[in-house]
Amino acid sequence: MKTTYRNILTDKDGAIAIVTLHRPKVLNALSHELMEELVQALTDFDQDEEVRAIVLTGSERAFAAGADIKEMSEETTIGIMLKDQFATWDRIKEIKKPIIAAVSGYALGGGCELMMNCDIIVAAESAQIGQPEINIGVIPGAGGTQRLTRAVGKQKAMEMILTGQPISAREAKEYGLVNKVVPNEIFLEEAMAMAREIAKKSPVATRLAKEAILKVFDTPISEGLLFERKNFYMLFSSEDQKEGMKAFLEKRQPTFSGK
């Protein structure tokens, strides 16, 4: 039975799941309820054996223009700590399947942080990306200071976070923050194409590759290399490894089962 949500839309196209942020009146502002629904949808698709990749998108006007400031404006230190609102964000890191962000228009504040939580980012030329929290007297709280600095370097992160000024999709591409910049009309189509390409691969290898790449951010390189090696060895117990190598030798396309 398909779940009905208030703040997001979900769909499936073959092996691709599509999650669309849908609060158009507030430019997809990331309320607590929206984040709960988003994580639930991502978790459900992660457990769906038919799904091999997930596309996360918003509208043409806004991927997400930031957190829901109206919801947060009267919070207290203790209240916001007890609410533990970022625990929801932490659960996104637990999604095993690759998530491709299709970004158009505003990706600001929490929207930028959500985008950076994804594994691959396809941006429309219209995309405006930034962390403007300094303009309302706070700083990024969902990973912006950490992920943005890792992506673009200290100097650019300082500039973006301390001035609050966004950058264009083209500049984001130059700094390695997004993978691809495409015309506005085809940003979702390009993200879907990327997802379909990934969906052709072994789901087991894809999962272990994602795990190993994300390990870079948690460990020194020596530990990361050991983790990568362990995942590499583990794949030789999979049916997909046998099929992939056999198909290569037989000069045909492999048929991966995800086992």
Residue, then its C-alpha position, 0 to 999 in steps of 0.5 A: m500500500k502506497t503511503t500518503y504524505r503531506n509534505i513530499l511526493t513519492d513515485k517509482d520508475g522501474a528501479i528508480a524511486i523519486v522523492t519530491l519535496h512538496r511545500p510550494k507555498v514556502l519554497n519547500a522549507l524543511s519543517h520537522e514534519l517534512m524531514e520525518e516524512l522524507v526519512q521515512a520515504l527514503t528508508d522504505f525505498d532503501q528496503d524495497e528490493e525493486v529500487r536500486a537508486i533514489v532521486l531526490t528533487g524539489s520544484e523548478r523554483a526551489f529544491a529547498a529554500g532553507a529550514d522552516i524559520k517560523e517553526m524555529s523562531e521561538e525555540t529555546t536552547i533546551g527546547i531545541m536540544l531536547k527535540d533533537q531535530f538533527a537526529t532525523w538528518d543523521r538517519i539519512k546517512e544510514i540509507k544504503k542506496p545511492i541518492i541523486a539530488a536533482v537541484s533547481g532554483y534555491a538550495l539554501g541553508g538546510g536545502c544546501e545541507l540536504m543537497m550535500n547529504c546526497d551522493i551525487i548532485v545534478a544542478a540546473e543552471s538556475a540553481q542558487i546554492g548557499q548557507p545564509e544562516i548568518n543573516i538571521g543570527v545563527i550558523p548552519g546546524a545540519g552539517g553545513t560548516q563541515r560538509l561545505t568545507r570538505a567540498v569547497g575548501k576552507q577559504k570558499a566555505m568561510e566566504m559563503i558562510l560568513t557573508g551568507q552570499p549564495i553561489s551559482a550552479r556554475e561556480a558550485k561545479e568549479y569548486g566540486l560541490v555539484n557533479k553536473v550543471v545542465p539546462n533548467e528544462i532537463f535537470l530532473e531528466e539528467a538526474m534520472a539518467m544518472a540514476r538509471e546508469i547506476a541501477k544497471k550495476s550490481p546493487v551489492a557492489t554499489r552499496l559497498a562502494k558507497e560505504a567505502i567512499l563515505k568512510v573517507f570522512d570518518t577515518p584516517i586513510s590507513e583505516g579507510l584503505l583497510f575498510e575498502r579492502k574488506n569490502f572488495y574481498m567481500l564482493f567475491s562471495s556475491e553472485d553479482q561478482k561471478e556474473g559480472m566477470k563471466a559476462f566480461l569474459e563472454k563479451r556480453q552485458p551482465t544481469f545483476s541479481g543483487k545477491 
